[in-house]
Amino acid sequence: MAGVSQAEADAELAAEWETFPIEYRWLAGIIAGIILTVNSLIGMCLLQCLGKGVAGKILQYALVILSISVMVSDSMMHIYPHAIEGASHDTVAKLGITAFAGSLACVLFSQLMNSLHRGHKHTHHPGMAIPAARTSATVADDADTTPSKEGKMEEGKIVEQGEKEKFDWRSVESFGWAALAGDLVCNFVDGLSIGVAWYVGWFVGLVTSIAILAHEIPQELSDYAVLRLSGLTNCLVIGINIVSSLTSFVGIAIGLGISTLLDEVVEEFARYCLAFTTGAWLAIALLLLTPIALKLFVEMTHKGPDGQPPVLGWFPVSLVTALMMAVALGIMAAIGVLEGMTHAHGGHEGHGHEGHDH
């Protein structure tokens, strides 16, 4: 803090700490967690209203691009820089290895899930291409059970011939499970950051909670699209998203509880969680989701198998791509401003990097 001594900064933080009782910090952290949980339903409601027909295809493509852009930009601009902030050279090297382990874990997890698909009526490629039927109708489909093998596609909806069969978990594409695993870790680290931030003080807690919410809104939108695209039914996606968001409460409890006793333990644990999340998100975005985006791009800009005209030309779809990337960059820039406010108010030694969006 320019023009303010360390002693004055510590005195200001101590005064804020005294005027914000521990009971209020727990209450504020729980409220922030509830808001994040409710936020997980936003994407579902939006896509249920707009996710049909041509608009649904465009929205689905836009959200996949947004997801890729948010994951890459957030990983490189915020998550990993926060992980290495103030770390020693040896620690930075260990964090780099942890990030690599996160990427490797996602790839191995994806291959494991692919191995479960053998013997099923699905196409598997090293590039993680997805079945054509899912790219055009999964998000718009409101059915809560999977179609029978005799089912066919008609006007963007699944038409069944015969009885419905029980949902087969092995039919879910591996990128969906990988994205879910990354979301679980991300929600936990979000909760950890919120808990530590509210322990520092009300201003840091408020700004950190706003920053995380700003990040999670587009992320939940894209997560919903990706999970539906992977083959999960609508009801399963809703339930999984809600359960996944509950892990943030675990992080909040750990962040608030341990911060009162062992600040440095939380700090080091958060570092490695952030590094692992960085690697996992980069792998999901660049290795798993990018092939999906390319397939959707081809579907919308080329003629269909029966000679149907393309949904859109390549130029409008390219504009959608550029717009989603710009939106992601704008969100990351706004989060950076909020983080700067956090540093300016309470980012002294020992508390500087915990009050962030991850």
NUDREN-294762 format. One line per 2 residues: number of its first residue (from 1); their letters; for each residue x, y, z of C-alpha. Coordinates in Angstrom, 2 decimals. Layout:
<nodes>
NUM = A = X/Y/Z; ...
</nodes>
This chain:
<nodes>
1 = MA = 0.00/0.00/0.00; 1.58/3.22/-1.19
3 = GV = 2.15/5.78/1.58; 0.94/3.46/4.33
5 = SQ = 3.35/1.68/6.66; 3.05/-2.01/7.48
7 = AE = 2.17/-1.13/11.08; -0.69/1.12/9.94
9 = AD = -1.96/-1.55/7.55; -1.89/-4.15/10.32
11 = AE = -3.66/-1.76/12.69; -6.38/-1.10/10.09
13 = LA = -6.86/-4.82/9.50; -6.98/-5.48/13.25
15 = AE = -9.63/-2.79/13.70; -11.70/-4.27/10.89
17 = WE = -11.26/-7.73/12.40; -12.53/-6.56/15.79
19 = TF = -15.63/-4.88/14.33; -16.59/-7.97/12.30
21 = PI = -17.28/-10.82/14.78; -16.47/-14.40/13.86
23 = EY = -20.19/-15.31/13.88; -20.85/-12.75/11.15
25 = RW = -17.96/-14.09/9.10; -19.42/-17.58/9.17
27 = LA = -22.87/-16.23/8.32; -21.50/-14.17/5.43
29 = GI = -19.54/-17.14/4.11; -22.60/-19.40/4.23
31 = IA = -24.73/-16.79/2.43; -22.07/-16.48/-0.27
33 = GI = -22.10/-20.28/-0.66; -25.90/-20.32/-0.98
35 = IL = -25.74/-17.66/-3.69; -23.17/-19.73/-5.60
37 = TV = -25.40/-22.80/-5.32; -28.45/-20.93/-6.64
39 = NS = -26.24/-19.56/-9.41; -25.68/-23.11/-10.64
41 = LI = -29.31/-23.16/-11.85; -28.98/-20.05/-14.03
43 = GM = -27.51/-21.81/-17.04; -30.13/-24.53/-16.92
45 = CL = -33.03/-22.07/-16.92; -31.53/-20.02/-19.75
47 = LQ = -30.81/-22.99/-21.99; -34.22/-24.53/-21.33
49 = CL = -35.83/-21.29/-22.55; -33.55/-20.64/-25.52
51 = GK = -31.96/-23.99/-26.30; -34.14/-25.22/-29.18
53 = GV = -33.83/-25.00/-32.96; -31.32/-22.78/-34.70
55 = AG = -31.05/-20.48/-31.68; -30.18/-23.49/-29.55
57 = KI = -27.38/-24.56/-31.87; -25.90/-21.07/-31.91
59 = LQ = -26.24/-20.73/-28.13; -24.68/-24.14/-27.59
61 = YA = -21.69/-23.23/-29.78; -21.36/-19.84/-28.11
63 = LV = -21.31/-21.37/-24.64; -18.68/-23.96/-25.59
65 = IL = -16.48/-21.16/-26.98; -17.16/-19.10/-23.85
67 = SI = -16.21/-22.07/-21.68; -12.91/-22.56/-23.53
69 = SV = -12.13/-18.84/-23.37; -12.98/-18.52/-19.68
71 = MV = -10.98/-21.60/-18.72; -7.86/-20.58/-20.65
73 = SD = -7.92/-16.88/-19.74; -8.78/-17.49/-16.09
75 = SM = -6.08/-20.13/-15.78; -3.36/-17.93/-17.28
77 = MH = -4.46/-14.51/-15.97; -5.65/-15.36/-12.46
79 = IY = -5.47/-18.90/-11.15; -1.82/-19.74/-11.79
81 = PH = -0.50/-16.23/-11.02; -2.29/-16.45/-7.65
83 = AI = -0.80/-19.88/-7.03; 2.80/-18.68/-7.50
85 = EG = 2.34/-15.26/-5.89; 4.98/-14.77/-3.22
87 = AS = 6.27/-18.34/-3.60; 9.94/-19.31/-3.54
89 = HD = 11.71/-20.65/-6.63; 11.53/-24.23/-5.37
91 = TV = 7.83/-23.87/-4.59; 7.14/-22.45/-8.07
93 = AK = 8.83/-25.50/-9.61; 6.67/-27.81/-7.48
95 = LG = 3.56/-25.87/-8.47; 4.49/-26.28/-12.14
97 = IT = 4.75/-30.03/-11.62; 1.37/-29.96/-9.87
99 = AF = -0.18/-28.12/-12.84; 1.27/-30.72/-15.20
101 = AG = -0.16/-33.43/-12.95; -3.58/-31.77/-13.27
103 = SL = -3.39/-31.90/-17.07; -2.14/-35.48/-17.03
105 = AC = -4.88/-36.52/-14.61; -7.54/-35.11/-16.94
107 = VL = -6.09/-36.91/-19.95; -5.83/-40.23/-18.10
109 = FS = -9.30/-39.78/-16.63; -10.65/-39.10/-20.11
111 = QL = -9.01/-42.25/-21.47; -10.40/-44.27/-18.58
113 = MN = -13.90/-43.04/-19.32; -13.41/-43.82/-23.02
115 = SL = -12.49/-47.40/-22.17; -15.91/-47.82/-20.55
117 = HR = -17.58/-46.99/-23.86; -16.30/-50.09/-25.63
119 = GH = -19.07/-52.38/-26.71; -21.57/-49.50/-26.92
121 = KH = -22.99/-47.83/-29.97; -20.68/-44.82/-29.83
123 = TH = -17.82/-43.61/-31.97; -14.48/-42.96/-30.24
125 = HP = -11.61/-40.98/-31.69; -8.30/-39.84/-30.18
127 = GM = -9.37/-36.26/-30.81; -12.39/-36.67/-28.55
129 = AI = -14.91/-36.17/-31.34; -18.49/-36.58/-30.21
131 = PA = -21.44/-38.38/-31.78; -23.20/-36.25/-34.37
133 = AR = -26.61/-36.78/-32.80; -25.48/-35.14/-29.59
135 = TS = -24.08/-32.01/-31.12; -27.40/-30.87/-32.52
137 = AT = -30.00/-31.94/-30.00; -28.62/-32.79/-26.59
139 = VA = -28.98/-29.35/-25.03; -32.45/-28.85/-26.45
141 = DD = -33.67/-32.29/-25.39; -35.81/-32.15/-22.27
143 = AD = -36.21/-35.90/-21.92; -35.11/-37.39/-18.62
145 = TT = -34.35/-40.87/-19.95; -32.16/-42.04/-22.77
147 = PS = -33.68/-43.19/-26.04; -33.69/-46.79/-27.09
149 = KE = -31.24/-48.00/-29.70; -33.93/-47.75/-32.34
151 = GK = -34.47/-44.04/-31.64; -33.85/-41.52/-34.41
153 = ME = -33.43/-37.78/-34.80; -36.22/-35.68/-36.20
155 = EG = -36.36/-31.86/-36.25; -33.78/-31.53/-33.47
157 = KI = -35.61/-33.85/-31.04; -35.18/-37.48/-30.15
159 = VE = -38.00/-39.68/-31.42; -38.16/-43.06/-29.78
161 = QG = -39.21/-46.33/-31.39; -39.91/-48.81/-28.64
163 = EK = -39.62/-48.60/-24.90; -37.28/-46.30/-23.01
165 = EK = -34.34/-48.02/-21.39; -32.56/-47.21/-18.17
167 = FD = -29.84/-44.60/-18.29; -26.42/-46.13/-18.94
169 = WR = -23.67/-44.17/-17.20; -21.11/-45.72/-19.56
171 = SV = -22.75/-43.89/-22.45; -21.63/-40.50/-21.10
173 = ES = -18.73/-39.00/-23.03; -15.46/-38.78/-21.09
175 = FG = -15.10/-35.02/-21.49; -18.25/-34.62/-19.41
177 = WA = -16.74/-36.53/-16.48; -13.47/-34.63/-16.81
179 = AL = -15.32/-31.30/-16.79; -17.30/-32.41/-13.73
181 = AG = -14.11/-33.37/-11.86; -12.60/-29.99/-12.66
183 = DL = -15.77/-28.26/-11.51; -15.68/-30.11/-8.18
185 = VC = -12.11/-28.97/-7.52; -12.92/-25.44/-8.70
187 = NF = -15.96/-25.13/-6.43; -13.97/-26.39/-3.45
189 = VD = -11.18/-23.86/-4.08; -13.80/-21.14/-4.59
191 = GL = -15.22/-21.96/-1.16; -11.74/-22.05/0.36
193 = SI = -11.02/-18.60/-1.07; -14.34/-17.23/0.21
195 = GV = -13.75/-18.63/3.69; -10.24/-17.20/3.94
197 = AW = -11.39/-13.86/2.50; -14.22/-13.44/5.02
199 = YV = -11.76/-14.34/7.77; -9.52/-11.45/6.65
201 = GW = -12.39/-8.93/6.81; -15.75/-7.86/5.44
203 = FV = -14.41/-5.79/2.53; -12.04/-8.48/1.28
205 = GL = -14.77/-11.10/1.72; -17.34/-9.04/-0.17
207 = VT = -15.08/-8.21/-3.11; -13.82/-11.80/-3.34
209 = SI = -17.38/-13.17/-3.31; -18.40/-10.77/-6.09
211 = AI = -15.35/-11.74/-8.15; -16.11/-15.45/-7.78
213 = LA = -19.78/-14.94/-8.66; -18.78/-12.95/-11.77
215 = HE = -16.61/-15.84/-12.85; -19.09/-18.59/-12.01
217 = IP = -22.04/-17.18/-13.99; -20.48/-17.79/-17.44
219 = QE = -18.77/-20.93/-16.17; -22.06/-22.47/-14.99
221 = LS = -23.67/-21.60/-18.33; -20.92/-23.35/-20.25
223 = DY = -20.72/-26.26/-17.78; -24.41/-26.98/-18.28
225 = AV = -23.99/-27.01/-22.07; -20.92/-29.26/-21.87
227 = LR = -22.55/-31.76/-19.48; -25.67/-31.99/-21.64
229 = LS = -23.46/-32.37/-24.69; -21.68/-35.30/-23.03
231 = GL = -24.92/-37.30/-22.88; -26.23/-36.64/-19.36
233 = TN = -29.97/-36.11/-19.06; -31.41/-32.80/-17.93
235 = CL = -32.41/-34.03/-14.46; -28.99/-35.60/-13.91
237 = VI = -27.21/-32.39/-14.91; -29.37/-30.38/-12.49
239 = GI = -28.68/-32.80/-9.64; -24.96/-33.08/-10.41
241 = NI = -24.54/-29.30/-10.64; -26.26/-28.77/-7.29
243 = VS = -24.20/-31.48/-5.57; -21.03/-30.12/-7.18
245 = SL = -21.78/-26.61/-5.96; -22.18/-27.94/-2.40
247 = TS = -18.44/-28.65/-2.29; -17.97/-24.90/-1.99
249 = FV = -19.47/-25.13/1.53; -16.74/-27.63/2.45
251 = GI = -14.15/-25.15/1.22; -15.78/-22.29/3.12
253 = AI = -15.79/-24.30/6.35; -12.14/-25.30/5.93
255 = GL = -11.11/-21.77/4.95; -12.80/-20.15/7.93
257 = GI = -12.05/-22.92/10.40; -8.37/-23.49/9.71
259 = ST = -7.62/-19.81/9.08; -8.23/-19.11/12.76
261 = LL = -5.55/-21.65/13.67; -3.10/-22.31/10.84
263 = DE = -2.94/-19.57/8.22; 0.10/-20.97/6.41
265 = VV = -1.41/-24.45/6.06; -4.41/-22.99/4.23
267 = EE = -2.12/-20.81/2.13; 0.08/-23.69/0.94
269 = FA = -2.88/-26.02/0.42; -4.65/-23.38/-1.67
271 = RY = -1.51/-22.90/-3.79; -1.42/-26.52/-4.86
273 = CL = -5.18/-26.67/-5.43; -4.90/-23.65/-7.72
275 = AF = -1.98/-25.14/-9.64; -3.80/-28.45/-10.13
277 = TT = -6.91/-26.59/-11.30; -4.81/-24.64/-13.82
279 = GA = -3.51/-27.79/-15.46; -6.90/-29.48/-15.40
281 = WL = -8.68/-26.51/-16.96; -6.11/-26.10/-19.73
283 = AI = -6.40/-29.80/-20.60; -10.20/-29.69/-20.61
285 = AL = -10.34/-26.51/-22.69; -7.63/-27.27/-25.26
287 = LL = -7.74/-31.06/-25.52; -11.38/-31.94/-24.82
289 = LT = -13.60/-28.95/-25.63; -11.79/-27.49/-28.64
291 = PI = -12.59/-30.52/-30.87; -16.24/-30.14/-29.88
293 = AL = -16.22/-26.47/-30.86; -14.65/-27.32/-34.23
295 = KL = -17.27/-30.00/-34.88; -20.10/-27.61/-34.03
297 = FV = -18.52/-24.97/-36.28; -18.46/-27.42/-39.20
299 = EM = -22.06/-28.49/-38.55; -23.33/-24.91/-38.67
301 = TH = -21.28/-23.70/-41.64; -21.49/-26.72/-43.98
303 = KG = -24.35/-28.48/-45.69; -26.00/-31.32/-43.83
305 = PD = -25.67/-35.00/-44.83; -29.00/-34.82/-46.68
307 = GQ = -28.12/-31.60/-48.46; -29.73/-29.25/-45.92
309 = PP = -28.43/-25.68/-46.16; -25.98/-24.58/-43.46
311 = VL = -27.41/-22.95/-40.36; -25.14/-19.92/-40.75
313 = GW = -22.25/-18.83/-42.90; -18.70/-19.01/-41.61
315 = FP = -18.52/-15.23/-41.10; -21.46/-14.92/-38.62
317 = VS = -20.20/-17.95/-36.70; -16.72/-16.43/-36.60
319 = LV = -18.25/-13.25/-35.20; -19.92/-15.30/-32.46
321 = TA = -16.53/-16.84/-31.70; -14.83/-13.45/-31.47
323 = LM = -17.68/-12.06/-29.34; -17.50/-14.91/-26.82
325 = MA = -13.73/-14.54/-26.55; -14.14/-10.80/-25.99
327 = VA = -16.78/-11.44/-23.31; -14.45/-13.85/-21.52
329 = LG = -11.57/-11.38/-21.69; -13.82/-8.60/-20.39
331 = IM = -14.94/-10.74/-17.46; -11.35/-11.59/-16.60
333 = AA = -10.37/-7.91/-16.79; -13.25/-6.96/-14.48
335 = IG = -12.21/-9.65/-12.01; -8.68/-8.27/-12.16
337 = VL = -9.99/-4.84/-11.14; -11.85/-6.37/-8.19
339 = EG = -8.75/-8.27/-7.17; -6.75/-5.05/-7.33
341 = MT = -9.24/-3.50/-4.91; -8.76/-6.49/-2.63
343 = HA = -4.99/-6.08/-2.65; -5.23/-2.34/-2.04
345 = HG = -7.46/-2.81/0.99; -6.23/-5.95/2.69
347 = GH = -3.49/-7.51/0.62; -0.63/-7.32/3.12
349 = EG = 1.92/-10.05/3.70; 0.29/-13.31/4.74
351 = HG = -3.17/-12.49/3.37; -2.55/-11.14/-0.08
353 = HE = -3.31/-13.98/-2.41; -6.10/-15.86/-0.72
355 = GH = -8.79/-13.33/-1.42; -9.25/-14.13/-5.07
357 = DH = -11.63/-15.81/-7.36; -10.05/-19.23/-6.94
</nodes>
